[in-house]
């Protein structure tokens, strides 16, 4: 029986890089078969390659406005969701679609090609090249685009920001708008098929930060002057960002927090929680990012105000609730007391979900649990 000495951290990093490079070489040019086997929920996008967008395999939506694979998909495996963002290669797609870690994604790809369990084995190896992504010029261009959009935006208190204030009032939100939200008077909207500007619209901007609080990208909500969502394919979108940054674990830090922090998916949903309960709440943009959220070190109690989504084949309890369960379990493992709260009541027949903004508009603050009630439920769990 062969004995292995315990590898150093540096040797493990080297081993991982070579293993990842091997898996990448196997998959290059074969991503169609890999994703059909390991993430069959993205198969509609593979079938529609080069023709149209399809519904997002994670959060759903309508065909034609959600998700597509890149033109070089067969080589890279990459794709983009207008809401969830860009995924530079097939490993990122597998992590996002299946909720896998990077290691799980690589091991499953290796198992697909070589059989067995595909597990990473502890053997010393030579240093492998780092994975590549965007060119330096492409990353600089993306960073410049983000900076320009933010610098061209205005405070929500400015006279020109009335479309944003109308939008939030129309959604039933009446308390002071957080300064972390900004207003852009005429933000360009790009057609996802041609990448050409098809119009300029008022927009609500929100900075998405990393777990360390560093800016990563900008979430955009395109509006009309009378305070409605713009009539475009995807009125809510993340801007593309340099691949040296990552949104994994991050959120929109919409307000200050203490030892207690709540999270929800959407900006409006999170602010409804603040309005009804006073609990500091951060939006994570979508269910995928909710499940991957990393609370700041000072947080001792995490409350997840989850959406009630319709179940699907790949999310039997609904994407929002599945993500919340994942986050709560991981938070307890990190030493953070956590619980998830789902809205009471049935999902309206003409809606795909019921969220806490719906509860605020239906029941007012009385439809929300008090912080003390949440604490008592956590004590029972602990």
TANORMO-V563694 format. One record per backbone hydrogen bond with DSSP energy under -1.0 kcal/mol. CO is the residue of the C=O (numbers start at 1). NH is the residue of the N-H. If there is no record, write none. Layout:
# TANORMO-V563694
<<CO/NH> <CO/NH>>
This chain:
# TANORMO-V563694
<<8/12> <9/13> <10/14> <11/15> <12/16> <13/17> <14/18> <15/19> <16/20> <17/21> <18/22> <19/23> <20/24> <21/25> <22/26> <23/27> <24/28> <27/30> <30/34> <31/35> <32/36> <33/37> <34/38> <35/39> <39/42> <40/43> <42/46> <43/47> <44/48> <46/49> <48/51> <48/52> <54/67> <56/60> <60/56> <62/65> <66/82> <67/54> <68/80> <70/73> <72/75> <72/76> <73/77> <74/29> <74/31> <76/90> <78/70> <79/87> <80/68> <81/85> <85/81> <87/79> <89/93> <90/94> <91/95> <92/96> <93/97> <94/98> <95/99> <101/105> <102/106> <103/107> <104/108> <105/109> <106/110> <107/111> <108/112> <109/113> <110/114> <111/115> <121/123> <135/139> <136/140> <137/141> <138/142> <139/143> <140/144> <141/145> <142/146> <143/147> <144/148> <145/149> <146/150> <147/151> <148/152> <150/153> <154/183> <155/158> <158/161> <159/162> <161/165> <162/166> <163/167> <164/168> <165/169> <166/170> <167/171> <168/173> <169/172> <178/181> <182/205> <183/154> <184/203> <187/201> <189/198> <191/195> <196/191> <199/189> <201/187> <202/223> <203/184> <204/221> <205/182> <206/219> <208/216> <208/217> <209/251> <210/213> <214/210> <217/208> <218/239> <219/206> <220/237> <221/204> <222/230> <224/227> <228/224> <230/232> <235/222> <237/220> <242/245> <247/250> <249/294> <251/209> <252/254> <259/300> <259/301> <260/258> <261/303> <262/282> <263/305> <264/284> <265/285> <266/270> <267/271> <268/272> <269/273> <270/274> <271/275> <272/276> <273/277> <274/278> <280/262> <282/264> <283/252> <284/286> <286/290> <287/291> <290/293> <296/299> <300/337> <301/261> <302/339> <303/263> <304/306> <304/341> <308/354> <315/312> <315/318> <318/322> <319/323> <320/324> <321/325> <322/326> <323/327> <324/328> <325/329> <326/330> <327/331> <328/332> <329/333> <330/334> <331/336> <332/335> <337/302> <339/304> <341/306> <348/351> <352/310> <354/308> <355/359> <356/360> <357/361> <358/362> <359/363> <360/364> <364/367> <365/368> <370/374> <371/375> <372/376> <373/377> <374/378> <375/379> <376/380> <377/381> <378/382>>
